[in-house]
Amino acid sequence: MTSVPYVSFVTYGRNDGYTPSYLQRVNRATLCLARQLERAALPSEILITEWNPPSCRPLLLDSLDLPKALEHVSIQGIIVGAEHHQTFAGSRERGMQAGEAANIGIRRARGRFMTPKASDTFYSSSVIDMTARRDLDVDTMYRIDRHDVVVDDDNVWNLDDDSLLNRLSTLPSSPHALITQSPCWELRDLHTNACGDFTLMTAAHWHLLRGHPRDLTVLALDIDSLVMHAAATQCVQERRWPDVCRVYKPSHGNTNSARVRQVWRPWQRALDKFLSEKVGETAAHRARTWFDYPRRQVRGVDSLLAPSIERNFVKPASRWARGERFIPTQPENWGLADKALEQRVLCRADWEEL
């Protein structure tokens, strides 16, 4: 009996009323994934980071209704107190730092392979089938499309697993498919669209990168895309699984794309228009990078302006594509490795050492 799972799914959350029916969706998504992995007889674990739990509400981990033991699947929770969240700019306006919360689980995950995921997403059966073949390549990162589905009736969460997944597959959806980037960005051709919901690769590569890059604010923009481009510098190749392999995410108004808006100053628009029309898109792109515009603002965090996508993402990713060495931005103790965080066993697997 092995004490090392084949795959780890790392997620995070907090019981803050983030969106309507959030607890119900998280519980249903976690339970569905655990049952899928159990049916596949795949030694695996699900790690849930409870980040900065509100003092006025029950813990998310205490609110989940999960099995206490399974043969193949372990579920663990890790609690990160408010004192760690308060070190980030914007912490009073937003209670989550998604990159750091994911890094907590990635650093402590035991699987040979691992992927982060949002706490309320579901995987099509084909995703589990592909993973359960246990033939993943150690120098490959695996990607699938996320489909945002419109769920108007909460009774769907009461369906059995197969009926629920079938229902999600038939609901109106918006796919996050491969985006062809601007040629002037000079990037590797990687499927980074919504990659924070599924980027499956070895633990060794996740640790080499030191998880998601450091962001001293709560915004954590572009971090999952930067992970993919950083992994490519280590000769990790991308493989896109077939379309039947999908992430389903219930739509709501707080998805990342719905919260972020560009902030332009009049002179920036005028300069961008002039360069685009009179000189060319490459010149316009370089100006956006040099002068860092348009900056980005995230709804609810009004005190912060994030860097432009050209400065924050395109600049390092294009340098790596040209052969520049990747240097991790996280410290050696990334994921709060030197902190004694509270860990809870929510569901014990038979493969775990007692």
Number of C-alpha atoms within 10 A of each C-alpha: 8 10 14 17 22 20 27 29 24 27 27 29 26 24 21 19 10 13 12 9 10 17 21 16 20 21 19 24 21 23 17 20 21 23 16 21 22 18 13 16 13 21 25 27 27 25 28 29 27 25 27 24 22 15 11 8 11 13 18 23 22 11 13 16 13 16 14 12 15 16 17 22 28 26 25 19 22 21 22 21 16 15 9 13 23 15 12 17 17 21 19 13 14 16 20 24 22 21 24 26 26 27 27 27 28 28 19 15 23 19 22 17 24 29 26 24 22 20 24 20 22 27 23 19 19 15 19 17 15 14 18 18 10 11 8 18 14 15 17 19 24 20 26 28 25 25 24 21 20 15 18 10 7 10 8 14 16 11 12 10 18 13 13 16 18 12 13 23 17 9 14 12 18 14 16 17 15 15 11 9 13 11 9 14 16 15 19 15 13 20 24 23 18 23 25 23 25 24 24 25 25 24 22 15 20 20 14 13 20 23 26 30 22 17 18 13 19 24 25 18 22 20 20 23 21 19 21 24 25 25 21 21 17 14 10 19 17 20 15 14 15 13 11 13 20 22 25 24 25 18 15 14 9 12 13 12 10 11 13 17 13 15 14 13 10 8 9 17 13 12 14 21 15 14 18 15 11 11 11 14 18 15 16 19 20 17 17 20 20 11 13 17 23 23 21 18 20 19 15 12 17 10 11 18 16 21 18 21 19 23 21 18 18 21 17 18 26 18 14 18 17 13 9 12 12 17 9 15 14 15 11 11 11 20 22 19 13 9 9 8 13 10 15 14 14 20 19 20 22 16 18 16 10 7
